[in-house]
Amino acid sequence: MDLVVEGNQEQLRVKVEGDVTAENCGELREAVMQLAPRQAKEIQVDLASTPFIDTSGLGVLVGLRTHLRKHGTVLSLANPQPRVEQVLRMTQLSRLFGIK
């Protein structure tokens, strides 16, 4: 998995390239946690290049959302591939995250 961070003070985007699994989801957690002190209004996780996410990856996203909300930052998901979007809908996490 590779991560690319871009954006400005208002909105940051983390592009995730590759699968998000138990083996690497800690990297995603650390990358987003390092962005938290910037106090952006929104951090968007772009899943356009993520063909698969497991339950560990989903857990990281939920934990990050909870942590960031306490600091006034919205965590949203963007461009999920069909398989990832299906998982988000089946787990009802699509309701929790603003998916763009």
C-alpha positions as CSV (number, residue, x, y, z in Angstrom):
1,M,0.0,0.0,0.0
2,D,1.2,3.5,-0.8
3,L,-0.2,6.7,0.5
4,V,-0.1,10.2,-1.1
5,V,-1.1,13.2,0.9
6,E,-2.2,16.4,-0.8
7,G,-4.4,19.4,-0.1
8,N,-4.5,22.6,1.9
9,Q,-5.4,23.9,5.3
10,E,-9.1,23.4,4.7
11,Q,-9.1,19.9,3.2
12,L,-6.5,17.2,3.0
13,R,-6.7,14.2,0.8
14,V,-5.0,10.8,1.5
15,K,-4.8,8.7,-1.7
16,V,-4.6,5.1,-0.8
17,E,-3.0,2.9,-3.5
18,G,-3.3,-0.8,-2.9
19,D,-5.2,-3.1,-0.5
20,V,-5.8,-2.1,3.1
21,T,-5.3,-5.1,5.3
22,A,-4.3,-6.1,8.8
23,E,-0.7,-6.2,7.6
24,N,-0.6,-2.5,6.6
25,C,-3.6,-0.6,8.0
26,G,-1.3,0.8,10.8
27,E,0.4,2.8,8.1
28,L,-2.9,4.5,7.1
29,R,-3.7,5.1,10.8
30,E,-0.3,6.8,11.4
31,A,-0.5,8.9,8.2
32,V,-3.9,10.3,9.1
33,M,-3.0,10.8,12.8
34,Q,0.0,12.9,11.7
35,L,-2.4,15.1,9.7
36,A,-4.7,15.6,12.7
37,P,-2.6,18.5,14.3
38,R,-3.1,20.5,11.1
39,Q,-6.7,20.9,12.1
40,A,-8.1,20.7,8.6
41,K,-11.9,20.9,8.4
42,E,-11.9,17.6,6.4
43,I,-9.6,14.8,5.7
44,Q,-10.7,12.7,2.8
45,V,-9.5,9.2,2.2
46,D,-9.5,8.5,-1.6
47,L,-10.1,4.8,-2.3
48,A,-10.0,5.0,-6.1
49,S,-6.9,2.8,-6.2
50,T,-7.9,0.5,-3.4
51,P,-9.4,-2.8,-4.7
52,F,-9.8,-4.4,-1.3
53,I,-10.2,-3.5,2.4
54,D,-10.5,-6.0,5.2
55,T,-12.1,-5.7,8.6
56,S,-8.9,-4.4,10.2
57,G,-8.9,-1.6,7.6
58,L,-12.5,-0.8,8.3
59,G,-11.7,-0.7,12.0
60,V,-9.0,1.8,11.4
61,L,-11.3,4.1,9.4
62,V,-13.9,4.0,12.2
63,G,-11.3,4.7,14.9
64,L,-9.9,7.6,12.9
65,R,-13.3,9.0,12.3
66,T,-14.0,9.0,16.1
67,H,-10.7,10.5,17.0
68,L,-10.9,13.3,14.3
69,R,-14.5,14.2,15.3
70,K,-13.3,15.0,18.8
71,H,-11.0,17.6,17.2
72,G,-13.6,19.1,14.9
73,T,-12.4,17.3,11.7
74,V,-14.6,15.3,9.4
75,L,-13.2,12.1,7.9
76,S,-14.8,11.2,4.6
77,L,-14.3,8.5,2.0
78,A,-14.1,9.2,-1.7
79,N,-14.2,7.1,-4.9
80,P,-14.5,3.6,-3.5
81,Q,-14.1,0.9,-6.1
82,P,-17.2,-1.3,-6.5
83,R,-15.9,-4.1,-4.2
84,V,-14.9,-1.7,-1.5
85,E,-18.2,0.2,-1.8
86,Q,-20.1,-3.1,-1.5
87,V,-18.3,-3.9,1.8
88,L,-19.0,-0.4,3.1
89,R,-22.7,-0.9,2.3
90,M,-22.9,-4.4,3.7
91,T,-21.4,-3.2,7.0
92,Q,-23.6,-0.1,6.9
93,L,-20.4,2.0,7.2
94,S,-21.5,3.9,4.1
95,R,-24.1,5.6,6.4
96,L,-21.4,6.6,8.9
97,F,-19.0,8.2,6.4
98,G,-19.8,10.8,3.8
99,I,-18.9,9.0,0.6
100,K,-18.1,11.3,-2.3
